[in-house]
Amino acid sequence: ELGMVARRTLAPFVLWTLLSHAYAFVAVKAPFAPASHGVAANGMFRIPAPTQSSRVRRCVLNRPSPRMTSAVTSEWECSEKVKNFLERVPGNPLRGLEAADRAWSRLQSDEFTTPPPSPAVIERTQENFLQDGEMPKWDVIVCGGTLGIFSATALAVKGYKVLVVEQGKLVGRTQEWNISRKELEALVEAGVLTEEQLDKVIVTEYSPQRVGFNSENEVYELSTINGVLNLGVDPLTLIDLVKDAFLAAGGELMDTTAFKDVTVYRDAAVVRVQGREGMRTEAMGAGGAAAFQDEEGKEAGEEVLTGRIMLDAMGNFSPVMRQARGYRRPEGVCMVVGTCARGEWVDNSYGDLIYSFTPIMNDKQYFWEAFPSQDLHGSKEESRTTYMFTYMDSDKRRPSMASMFEDYLNLLPEYPGAKGPDGQVPDVSTMPVSRALFGMFPSYTDSPLPLTFDRIIHVGDSSGLQSPLSFGGFGSLLRHLNRVTGGISEALDAEVVQKQDLTAIQPYLPSLSTMWLFQKAMSLPVGKNVADQDIITKVLRSNFKTMDKLGKGVMMPFLQDVIQVGGLFSTIAGMSVFDPKLVPPLLLWVGPAPVIGWTRHFAALALYSVLHAVMAPLVSSDGYQSSLSPRDRFLLRRRLEAWKYGSGGDY
């Protein structure tokens, strides 16, 4: 039966792949034409690469951030338009943008791939640190509090001794987090918050949601989506409530305390931390001056902490994560800029999940997102948040975040999601702005990150569990919260602390790995000549048209970063039927190597689907599991979870 199901699932896909590769072989005979610039015949505008003299006027802001010195020493450049715009926004976002750009320049430089003088993780697994009979002071030490506090609280309410170390003040950001109700319910299931408390943190809720793509003067819009990222959560209130629950459960907090390093012994994880005085009180990464901290504060005392397990929740640039990845540069980066603003142009009767109305410009395809929001702790007036984002690699020739912010200001009045009920458009020179937003989200092909060290588990953004498309770190953390904290709880109870066992908590998930090809299809290398500058929007338009025809059972999981073999195969087959001429240029666009690698992940997705449906019920009985040792039971349950989440069965 297992073989029959597998053959029925894989045979059509293998046939489609062979035919598509044959199509691509024929299509490759016609090389791409040189890219066109200026105004196209179809009326769509194309923005040529601006000259240095027209695009930029130099403005040097303060000194370089201490974290961004050494390899990155050139003066920062931004246009006068960006400078004037950000200077009237609260929170000193101009300085924050400079610090963000220096971080981006550092990621592009050779410095990023150079190991630091002192490693973040020191391994002494053949030695003991504690005295005979002594136990680590804490069961779990969580480094990184903004997202780490959720896992910490879920473990504290189970009765474990948990410590949270946060380099700044543990407070939420002043911008809303968007989430779906089902994902938010994970906090109730984990015992972190109550239903009543969830209602307190939800400040906006909207429907419907729209996707739209404009290419060759053909506009495709789908505006019947409901329940996807349609809740706006106030992070300040949310973090305060979770922190209170954590402390009430016996958890301990050390904020304004920076992680220095961790030494892994046979009997403990020993974490060195450094106190800080004069730290900022805003949330790290909040946008504005606090987005990328540029002042370390004055050093205070150093402490040594002992725990059975350390959780690395230090985010996308965690020093522990970077060491585990060998200081490798990420294969992909999502760059995001935007604002939360007010005015007559605001129409919050709907939101945009993803919208694109421009062709490829300067080696980038821009996408947009918009949703209702509030000036949470300011005017309290109705506002609208608009993001512009793009997928790219970290090539040194890529432009700065400041230049992308200028593109955002230039394009915002043309964005269909920023038009009022009577066609009003924002005037960026006068519209009231509550906050400016910008960020970069790196991603790696080998995600989730396999565990590399004993006694250390990555959670949140450092784990690589977030989608390479949506980069929803908060949503991803909540989706896996009960699975990950349940695994940690069992590991502690079974004394499972070695990396070869703990890595079962962070398994290979083909449902996540298959998403990589989609990001690849929405980006392009620097300098690539493109014959059809609408190729990306054409592919997305075809993709969403197909999913719409196939129904919500296919569309809704995909929009929530859950890939299932049936829906994925149906979409691929549907695109081949409805838009057969689009398949060869798509495969040619992506290239043979990514397609071959993706085929392997698709085959694993099909296999995991079969294993979850057929094998999991056979080995899930309590009678069978009770006959296993604690370690084997731990490993079996993690394998069952891998089949479930790796096949999209968690949807």
C-alpha positions as CSV (number, residue, x, y, z in Angstrom):
1,E,0.0,0.0,0.0
2,L,2.8,2.4,0.8
3,G,4.5,1.8,-2.5
4,M,1.2,2.2,-4.4
5,V,0.5,5.6,-2.8
6,A,4.1,6.8,-3.4
7,R,3.9,5.7,-7.1
8,R,0.6,7.4,-7.6
9,T,1.9,10.6,-6.0
10,L,5.3,10.8,-7.7
11,A,4.7,9.3,-11.2
12,P,2.8,12.4,-12.6
13,F,5.3,14.8,-11.1
14,V,8.3,12.9,-12.6
15,L,6.5,13.0,-16.0
16,W,5.8,16.7,-15.6
17,T,9.5,17.4,-14.6
18,L,10.9,15.5,-17.6
19,L,8.6,17.3,-20.0
20,S,9.3,20.7,-18.5
21,H,13.1,20.1,-18.7
22,A,12.7,19.2,-22.3
23,Y,10.7,22.4,-22.8
24,A,13.5,24.3,-21.1
25,F,16.2,22.7,-23.3
26,V,14.4,23.9,-26.4
27,A,13.7,27.4,-24.9
28,V,17.3,27.9,-23.9
29,K,18.2,28.2,-27.6
30,A,16.7,31.7,-27.6
31,P,18.9,33.8,-25.4
32,F,17.6,36.7,-23.4
33,A,17.5,40.1,-25.2
34,P,19.2,43.1,-23.6
35,A,17.1,44.8,-20.9
36,S,15.1,47.8,-22.0
37,H,14.9,51.1,-20.2
38,G,12.7,54.1,-20.3
39,V,9.0,54.1,-21.2
40,A,7.7,50.9,-22.7
41,A,5.2,50.8,-25.5
42,N,2.5,49.3,-23.3
43,G,2.4,52.3,-21.0
44,M,4.0,50.6,-18.0
45,F,6.8,52.7,-16.6
46,R,10.4,51.5,-16.2
47,I,12.8,53.4,-14.0
48,P,16.3,53.4,-15.4
49,A,19.2,53.2,-13.0
50,P,19.7,56.8,-11.8
51,T,23.1,58.5,-12.1
52,Q,25.1,59.3,-9.1
53,S,24.7,63.0,-9.6
54,S,20.9,62.8,-10.0
55,R,20.2,60.2,-7.3
56,V,22.3,61.1,-4.3
57,R,23.5,64.0,-2.3
58,R,25.9,63.1,0.4
59,C,24.9,63.4,4.0
60,V,27.2,62.2,6.7
61,L,25.4,61.4,10.0
62,N,27.4,61.2,13.2
63,R,30.0,58.5,13.7
64,P,29.8,54.9,12.4
65,S,28.2,52.5,14.7
66,P,30.8,50.6,16.9
67,R,29.3,47.3,15.6
68,M,29.7,48.4,11.9
69,T,33.3,49.7,11.9
70,S,36.4,48.0,10.6
71,A,35.6,46.7,7.0
72,V,32.8,49.2,6.6
73,T,34.3,52.7,6.8
74,S,32.9,54.6,3.8
75,E,30.7,57.6,4.4
76,W,27.0,56.8,4.3
77,E,25.0,58.3,1.4
78,C,21.3,59.2,1.2
79,S,19.2,61.4,-1.0
80,E,18.0,64.7,0.2
81,K,14.5,63.5,-0.3
82,V,15.0,60.6,2.1
83,K,16.8,62.8,4.6
84,N,14.0,65.5,4.6
85,F,11.3,62.8,4.9
86,L,12.9,61.0,7.8
87,E,13.8,64.1,9.7
88,R,10.2,64.8,10.4
89,V,9.4,61.3,11.6
90,P,9.5,60.6,15.4
91,G,12.1,58.3,16.8
92,N,15.2,59.5,14.8
93,P,14.7,57.0,12.0
94,L,17.4,58.7,9.9
95,R,20.0,57.6,12.3
96,G,18.5,54.1,12.4
97,L,18.5,53.9,8.6
98,E,22.2,54.8,8.6
99,A,22.9,52.0,11.1
100,A,20.8,49.6,9.1
101,D,22.7,50.4,6.0
102,R,26.0,49.9,7.7
103,A,24.8,46.5,8.8
104,W,23.8,45.7,5.2
105,S,27.2,46.8,4.0
106,R,28.9,44.6,6.6
107,L,26.8,41.6,5.4
108,Q,28.0,42.3,1.9
109,S,31.6,42.6,2.9
110,D,34.3,40.0,3.5
111,E,34.1,41.0,7.2
112,F,30.8,39.1,7.5
113,T,32.5,35.8,6.6
114,T,35.5,36.3,8.8
115,P,35.4,34.5,12.1
116,P,35.7,36.8,15.1
117,P,38.8,36.7,17.3
118,S,36.9,34.8,20.0
119,P,34.2,32.2,19.2
120,A,30.7,32.5,20.6
121,V,30.7,28.7,21.5
122,I,33.6,26.9,23.1
123,E,33.3,23.1,23.3
124,R,34.8,21.2,26.2
125,T,32.5,18.2,26.2
126,Q,35.1,15.9,27.6
127,E,35.4,18.0,30.8
128,N,33.1,18.7,33.8
129,F,32.5,22.2,35.1
130,L,30.4,21.4,38.2
131,Q,31.6,19.9,41.4
132,D,30.5,16.4,42.3
133,G,26.8,16.3,43.1
134,E,26.3,19.9,42.0
135,M,23.5,20.7,39.4
136,P,23.3,23.7,37.0
137,K,21.4,26.6,38.5
138,W,18.8,26.7,35.7
139,D,17.2,24.1,33.5
140,V,17.1,26.5,30.6
141,I,18.9,29.7,29.9
142,V,17.3,31.7,27.1
143,C,19.5,34.2,25.4
144,G,17.4,36.8,23.5
145,G,14.2,38.0,25.1
146,T,11.9,39.6,22.5
147,L,10.9,36.3,20.9
148,G,12.7,34.1,23.5
149,I,10.2,35.1,26.2
150,F,7.5,33.0,24.5
151,S,9.5,29.8,24.6
152,A,10.8,30.7,28.1
153,T,7.2,31.2,29.5
154,A,5.9,28.0,27.9
155,L,8.7,26.1,29.7
156,A,8.4,28.0,33.0
157,V,4.7,27.1,33.3
158,K,5.7,23.4,32.9
159,G,7.7,23.8,36.1
160,Y,11.2,24.2,34.7
161,K,13.7,26.7,36.1
162,V,14.2,29.2,33.3
163,L,16.3,32.4,33.0
164,V,16.0,34.9,30.2
165,V,19.0,37.1,29.3
166,E,18.2,40.2,27.1
167,Q,20.8,42.7,26.0
168,G,18.3,45.7,26.1
169,K,15.1,46.3,28.0
170,L,12.6,43.5,27.5
171,V,9.8,45.6,25.9
172,G,7.7,45.2,22.8
173,R,8.0,47.3,19.7
174,T,5.8,50.2,18.8
175,Q,4.7,48.6,15.5
176,E,2.1,46.0,15.1
177,W,2.8,42.3,14.5
178,N,0.5,40.7,12.0
179,I,-0.6,37.2,12.7
180,S,-3.5,34.8,12.1
181,R,-5.8,33.8,14.8
182,K,-4.9,30.2,14.6
183,E,-1.2,31.0,15.2
184,L,-2.0,33.3,18.1
185,E,-4.1,30.5,19.8
186,A,-0.8,28.6,20.3
187,L,-0.1,30.9,23.3
188,V,-3.3,29.7,24.9
189,E,-2.5,26.0,24.1
190,A,0.9,26.5,25.7
191,G,-0.6,28.0,28.9
192,V,1.2,31.3,28.3
193,L,-1.9,33.6,28.0
194,T,-5.6,33.3,28.4
195,E,-8.3,33.9,25.7
196,E,-9.2,37.2,27.5
197,Q,-5.6,38.3,27.4
198,L,-5.4,37.6,23.7
199,D,-8.3,39.9,23.1
200,K,-6.5,42.7,24.9
201,V,-3.5,42.5,22.6
202,I,-5.4,42.5,19.3
203,V,-5.8,46.1,18.2
204,T,-6.9,45.6,14.5
205,E,-8.7,43.0,12.6
206,Y,-9.6,43.4,9.0
207,S,-11.0,41.6,5.9
208,P,-10.9,41.0,3.0
209,Q,-7.3,40.6,1.9
210,R,-6.1,41.1,-1.6
211,V,-3.4,39.8,-3.9
212,G,-2.7,41.6,-7.2
213,F,-0.3,41.6,-10.1
214,N,-0.1,44.2,-12.9
215,S,1.8,43.3,-16.0
216,E,1.4,44.3,-19.6
217,N,-1.5,46.5,-18.6
218,E,-3.4,43.4,-17.4
219,V,-4.4,43.7,-13.7
220,Y,-5.2,40.6,-11.8
221,E,-6.7,41.0,-8.4
222,L,-8.1,38.5,-5.9
223,S,-9.9,40.1,-3.0
224,T,-11.8,37.3,-1.4
225,I,-9.2,36.1,1.0
226,N,-10.1,36.1,4.7
227,G,-8.3,35.1,7.9
228,V,-4.6,35.3,6.8
229,L,-2.4,37.6,8.8
230,N,-5.5,39.7,9.4
231,L,-4.9,40.5,13.1
232,G,-2.7,43.3,14.3
233,V,-1.2,42.7,17.7
234,D,0.3,45.4,20.0
235,P,3.7,44.0,20.9
236,L,4.2,46.4,23.9
237,T,1.1,45.0,25.6
238,L,1.8,41.4,24.4
239,I,5.4,41.3,25.7
240,D,4.3,42.9,29.0
241,L,1.6,40.2,29.5
242,V,3.9,37.4,28.6
243,K,6.7,38.7,30.8
244,D,4.3,39.0,33.8
245,A,3.2,35.4,33.1
246,F,6.8,34.3,33.0
247,L,7.7,35.9,36.3
248,A,4.6,34.6,37.9
249,A,5.6,31.1,36.9
250,G,8.9,31.5,38.7
251,G,11.0,32.6,35.7
252,E,14.0,34.9,36.2
253,L,14.9,37.9,34.0
254,M,18.3,39.6,33.4
255,D,17.7,42.5,31.0
256,T,20.3,45.1,29.9
257,T,22.7,42.1,30.0
258,A,24.6,41.1,26.9
259,F,25.6,37.5,25.9
260,K,29.4,37.1,25.6
261,D,29.9,33.4,25.0
262,V,28.9,29.9,26.1
263,T,31.2,27.0,26.9
264,V,29.6,23.6,26.6
265,Y,30.9,21.1,29.2
266,R,29.9,17.5,29.7
267,D,27.6,18.5,32.6
268,A,26.4,22.0,31.8
269,A,26.2,24.9,29.4
270,V,28.2,27.8,31.0
271,V,27.1,31.2,29.7
272,R,29.2,34.3,30.2
273,V,27.2,37.6,30.2
274,Q,28.1,41.2,30.6
275,G,25.9,43.8,32.3
276,R,25.2,47.1,30.6
277,E,24.3,50.5,31.9
278,G,22.7,53.4,30.0
279,M,21.1,51.1,27.5
280,R,18.2,52.3,25.4
281,T,14.7,51.7,26.7
282,E,13.1,51.0,23.2
283,A,12.8,47.6,21.8
284,M,15.7,46.4,19.7
285,G,14.7,46.3,16.0
286,A,11.7,48.6,16.5
287,G,12.6,50.9,13.6
288,G,14.1,54.4,14.1
289,A,17.1,54.9,16.2
290,A,16.6,51.7,18.2
291,A,16.3,49.5,15.1
292,F,20.0,48.7,14.9
293,Q,21.7,49.6,18.2
294,D,24.6,51.9,17.8
295,E,25.5,52.6,21.4
296,E,26.6,49.6,23.5
297,G,26.1,51.3,26.9
298,K,28.6,51.3,29.7
299,E,29.9,47.8,30.7
300,A,29.0,46.7,34.2
301,G,29.8,43.4,35.9
302,E,30.4,40.1,34.2
303,E,28.6,36.9,35.4
304,V,28.8,33.2,34.8
305,L,25.5,31.3,34.5
306,T,25.0,27.5,34.4
307,G,22.2,25.7,32.7
308,R,21.3,22.3,31.5
309,I,20.3,23.7,28.1
310,M,20.8,27.1,26.4
311,L,18.2,28.4,23.9
312,D,19.7,30.7,21.3
313,A,16.9,33.3,20.6
314,M,19.3,36.0,19.5
315,G,17.8,36.5,16.0
316,N,18.9,36.6,12.4
317,F,22.5,37.6,13.3
318,S,23.0,35.5,16.4
319,P,26.7,34.9,17.0
320,V,25.9,31.3,18.0
321,M,24.0,30.7,14.8
322,R,26.7,32.4,12.7
323,Q,29.3,30.1,14.1
324,A,27.1,27.1,13.6
325,R,26.8,28.1,9.9
326,G,30.5,28.6,9.5
327,Y,30.2,32.3,9.1
328,R,28.6,31.7,5.7
329,R,26.9,34.5,3.9
330,P,23.1,33.9,3.6
331,E,22.0,32.8,0.1
332,G,19.0,35.1,0.2
333,V,17.9,38.4,1.8
334,C,14.5,40.1,2.0
335,M,14.9,43.8,2.2
336,V,11.9,45.7,3.6
337,V,11.1,49.5,3.9
338,G,7.8,51.2,4.7
339,T,5.9,53.6,6.9
340,C,2.9,53.8,9.2
341,A,1.1,57.0,8.1
342,R,-2.2,58.8,8.2
343,G,-4.2,61.0,5.8
344,E,-7.3,61.2,3.5
345,W,-5.7,58.6,1.3
346,V,-6.1,55.9,3.9
347,D,-8.7,53.2,3.0
348,N,-8.7,50.4,5.6
349,S,-11.6,48.5,4.2
350,Y,-9.1,45.9,3.0
351,G,-5.5,44.9,3.2
352,D,-2.9,43.6,0.7
353,L,-1.0,40.4,1.3
354,I,1.1,40.8,-1.8
355,Y,0.8,43.2,-4.6
356,S,3.2,44.1,-7.5
357,F,2.5,46.8,-10.1
358,T,5.9,47.5,-11.6
359,P,8.2,45.4,-13.8
360,I,11.8,44.4,-12.8
361,M,13.7,47.6,-12.1
362,N,17.5,47.8,-11.4
363,D,17.8,44.0,-10.8
364,K,14.9,44.0,-8.4
365,Q,11.2,43.1,-8.4
366,Y,9.3,45.1,-5.9
367,F,6.3,43.7,-3.9
368,W,4.0,45.6,-1.6
369,E,1.9,44.8,1.5
370,A,-0.6,47.1,3.2
371,F,-2.9,46.7,6.2
372,P,-4.8,48.8,8.7
373,S,-2.9,49.9,11.8
374,Q,-2.9,52.3,14.6
375,D,-0.5,54.8,16.0
376,L,-0.4,52.6,19.1
377,H,1.1,55.0,21.6
378,G,0.8,58.4,19.9
379,S,-2.2,60.0,18.1
380,K,-4.4,56.9,18.2
381,E,-5.7,57.9,14.8
382,E,-6.5,55.4,12.1
383,S,-3.4,54.7,10.1
384,R,-2.2,52.5,7.3
385,T,1.0,50.6,7.2
386,T,2.6,50.1,3.7
387,Y,5.7,47.9,3.1
388,M,7.7,47.6,-0.1
389,F,10.0,44.6,-0.2
390,T,12.2,42.6,-2.5
391,Y,14.2,39.4,-2.6
392,M,17.8,39.4,-3.5
393,D,21.3,38.0,-2.8
394,S,24.0,39.9,-0.9
395,D,26.1,40.8,-4.0
396,K,28.4,43.7,-3.2
397,R,26.9,45.6,-6.1
398,R,23.5,45.7,-4.6
399,P,22.3,49.2,-3.7
400,S,21.8,50.6,-0.2
401,M,18.7,50.5,1.9
402,A,18.5,54.3,1.7
403,S,18.2,54.1,-2.1
404,M,15.5,51.5,-1.7
405,F,13.7,53.8,0.7
406,E,13.8,56.5,-2.0
407,D,12.2,54.1,-4.5
408,Y,9.5,53.5,-1.9
409,L,8.8,57.3,-1.6
410,N,8.7,57.6,-5.4
411,L,6.4,54.7,-6.0
412,L,4.0,55.0,-3.0
413,P,1.7,57.5,-4.7
414,E,1.4,55.0,-7.6
415,Y,0.6,52.0,-5.4
416,P,-3.0,50.9,-5.7
417,G,-3.1,49.9,-2.0
418,A,-2.4,53.5,-1.0
419,K,-5.5,55.1,-2.6
420,G,-8.4,56.6,-0.7
421,P,-12.1,55.9,-1.3
422,D,-12.3,58.7,-3.9
423,G,-8.9,58.1,-5.4
424,Q,-6.9,60.2,-3.0
425,V,-3.1,59.5,-3.1
426,P,-0.5,60.2,-0.4
427,D,1.7,63.2,-0.7
428,V,5.0,62.0,0.8
429,S,6.1,65.5,1.5
430,T,3.3,66.3,3.8
431,M,1.6,63.1,5.0
432,P,1.7,62.6,8.8
433,V,4.0,59.6,9.6
434,S,4.0,57.8,12.9
435,R,7.0,55.7,12.2
436,A,9.4,54.6,9.4
437,L,10.2,51.0,9.0
438,F,13.1,49.2,7.5
439,G,14.9,45.8,7.9
440,M,16.6,42.9,6.3
441,F,15.9,39.3,6.8
442,P,18.6,36.8,5.7
443,S,17.8,33.2,4.8
444,Y,19.8,30.0,4.2
445,T,19.1,27.1,2.0
446,D,19.9,24.6,4.7
447,S,17.0,25.6,7.0
448,P,16.0,24.7,9.6
449,L,19.5,24.9,11.0
450,P,20.7,21.4,12.1
451,L,21.9,21.6,15.7
452,T,25.7,21.8,15.8
453,F,26.5,21.9,19.5
454,D,25.6,19.8,22.6
455,R,23.1,21.5,25.0
456,I,22.3,24.4,22.6
457,I,19.0,24.7,20.7
458,H,18.1,27.6,18.3
459,V,14.6,29.1,18.5
460,G,12.9,31.9,16.7
461,D,14.7,33.6,13.8
462,S,18.1,32.0,14.6
463,S,16.6,28.5,14.0
464,G,15.8,29.2,10.3
465,L,12.3,27.9,10.8
466,Q,10.7,31.0,9.2
467,S,9.6,30.9,5.6
468,P,12.0,32.3,3.0
469,L,9.0,34.0,1.4
470,S,7.2,35.7,4.3
471,F,10.0,35.9,6.8
472,G,7.3,35.7,9.5
473,G,9.5,35.0,12.5
474,F,6.7,35.6,15.0
475,G,4.2,33.5,13.2
476,S,6.7,30.7,12.6
477,L,7.7,30.7,16.3
478,L,4.1,30.4,17.4
479,R,3.3,27.7,14.8
480,H,6.2,25.6,16.2
481,L,5.9,26.7,19.8
482,N,4.2,23.7,21.3
483,R,6.2,21.3,19.1
484,V,9.6,22.8,20.1
485,T,8.9,23.4,23.8
486,G,7.4,20.0,24.1
487,G,10.5,18.5,22.6
488,I,12.7,20.5,25.0
489,S,10.6,19.4,27.9
490,E,11.0,15.7,26.9
491,A,14.7,16.2,26.3
492,L,15.2,17.6,29.8
493,D,13.2,14.8,31.4
494,A,15.1,12.1,29.5
495,E,18.5,13.8,30.0
496,V,18.9,14.1,26.2
497,V,21.6,16.8,25.7
498,Q,23.8,15.6,22.9
499,K,23.6,17.3,19.5
500,Q,22.9,14.1,17.6
501,D,19.8,13.6,19.6
502,L,18.7,17.2,20.1
503,T,18.8,17.9,16.4
504,A,15.6,15.9,16.2
505,I,13.9,19.0,17.6
506,Q,15.1,20.8,14.5
507,P,14.5,18.3,11.8
508,Y,14.6,18.5,8.0
509,L,11.2,19.8,6.8
510,P,10.6,19.4,3.1
511,S,7.5,21.6,3.4
512,L,9.9,24.4,4.2
513,S,12.7,23.5,1.8
514,T,10.4,23.5,-1.2
515,M,9.7,27.2,-0.7
516,W,13.3,28.0,-1.7
517,L,12.5,27.7,-5.4
518,F,9.7,30.2,-5.0
519,Q,12.1,32.8,-3.6
520,K,14.6,32.0,-6.3
521,A,11.9,32.6,-8.9
522,M,11.1,36.1,-7.5
523,S,14.7,37.4,-7.6
524,L,17.4,37.8,-10.1
525,P,21.2,38.2,-10.1
526,V,22.9,41.6,-10.6
527,G,23.4,42.5,-14.2
528,K,21.2,39.7,-15.7
529,N,19.8,40.6,-19.0
530,V,16.0,40.1,-19.1
531,A,14.0,39.9,-22.2
532,D,10.6,40.1,-20.5
533,Q,10.7,42.4,-17.5
534,D,7.3,41.3,-16.4
535,I,8.3,37.6,-16.2
536,I,8.0,37.5,-12.4
537,T,4.5,39.1,-12.2
538,K,3.3,36.9,-15.0
539,V,4.4,33.8,-13.1
540,L,2.7,35.0,-9.9
541,R,-0.4,35.9,-11.8
542,S,-0.6,32.5,-13.3
543,N,0.2,30.8,-10.0
544,F,-2.6,32.6,-8.1
545,K,-5.1,32.2,-10.9
546,T,-4.5,28.5,-10.8
547,M,-4.8,28.3,-7.0
548,D,-8.0,30.3,-7.1
549,K,-9.5,27.8,-9.6
550,L,-8.4,24.9,-7.4
551,G,-10.1,26.3,-4.3
552,K,-9.4,27.4,-0.8
553,G,-8.0,24.0,0.1
554,V,-5.0,24.8,-2.1
555,M,-4.8,28.6,-1.7
556,M,-5.1,29.0,2.1
557,P,-2.3,26.7,3.3
558,F,0.1,28.3,0.8
559,L,-0.8,31.8,2.0
560,Q,0.1,30.7,5.5
561,D,3.5,29.2,4.6
562,V,2.3,25.6,4.6
563,I,3.2,23.6,1.5
564,Q,1.3,20.3,1.0
565,V,2.1,17.8,-1.7
566,G,-1.4,17.7,-3.2
567,G,-1.9,21.4,-3.4
568,L,1.6,21.9,-4.8
569,F,1.3,19.2,-7.4
570,S,-2.2,20.5,-8.4
571,T,-0.8,24.0,-8.8
572,I,2.1,22.9,-10.9
573,A,0.0,20.7,-13.1
574,G,-2.7,23.5,-13.4
575,M,-0.1,26.1,-14.5
576,S,1.2,23.6,-17.1
577,V,-2.4,23.2,-18.4
578,F,-3.6,26.8,-18.1
579,D,-0.3,28.6,-19.1
580,P,1.8,26.0,-20.9
581,K,3.9,28.6,-22.7
582,L,5.0,30.0,-19.3
583,V,6.7,26.8,-18.1
584,P,9.8,26.9,-20.3
585,P,10.7,30.5,-19.6
586,L,10.1,29.9,-15.9
587,L,12.4,27.0,-15.7
588,L,15.0,28.8,-17.8
589,W,14.6,31.8,-15.4
590,V,15.3,29.7,-12.3
591,G,18.0,27.5,-13.8
592,P,18.5,23.8,-13.9
593,A,20.5,23.3,-10.6
594,P,17.8,24.9,-8.3
595,V,15.1,22.9,-10.1
596,I,16.9,19.6,-9.7
597,G,17.5,20.4,-6.0
598,W,13.9,21.3,-5.6
599,T,12.8,18.1,-7.2
600,R,14.5,16.2,-4.4
601,H,12.6,18.2,-1.8
602,F,9.4,17.6,-3.6
603,A,10.0,13.9,-3.5
604,A,10.7,14.1,0.2
605,L,7.5,16.1,0.7
606,A,5.5,13.3,-1.0
607,L,7.3,10.7,1.1
608,Y,6.7,12.5,4.4
609,S,3.0,12.9,3.4
610,V,2.7,9.1,2.9
611,L,4.6,8.4,6.2
612,H,2.4,10.8,8.1
613,A,-0.7,9.3,6.7
614,V,0.2,5.6,6.8
615,M,3.1,5.0,9.2
616,A,2.4,7.5,12.0
617,P,-0.9,5.8,13.2
618,L,1.0,2.5,13.5
619,V,3.6,3.7,15.9
620,S,1.7,6.4,17.8
621,S,-0.1,4.1,20.2
622,D,0.7,4.6,23.9
623,G,1.3,0.8,24.3
624,Y,4.1,0.8,21.7
625,Q,5.7,4.0,23.0
626,S,5.7,2.9,26.6
627,S,7.9,-0.1,25.7
628,L,10.7,2.3,24.5
629,S,13.4,3.8,26.6
630,P,13.0,7.6,27.3
631,R,15.6,8.4,24.7
632,D,14.0,6.3,22.0
633,R,10.6,7.6,22.9
634,F,11.9,11.1,22.6
635,L,13.4,10.4,19.1
636,L,10.3,8.6,17.9
637,R,8.0,11.5,18.8
638,R,10.3,13.9,17.1
639,R,10.2,11.8,14.0
640,L,6.4,11.7,14.0
641,E,6.4,15.5,14.3
642,A,8.9,15.8,11.5
643,W,6.5,13.8,9.2
644,K,3.6,15.9,10.3
645,Y,5.2,19.4,10.0
646,G,7.4,18.3,7.1
647,S,4.3,17.3,5.0
648,G,2.2,20.3,5.9
649,G,0.0,18.2,8.1
650,D,0.0,20.8,10.8
651,Y,-2.3,23.0,8.8
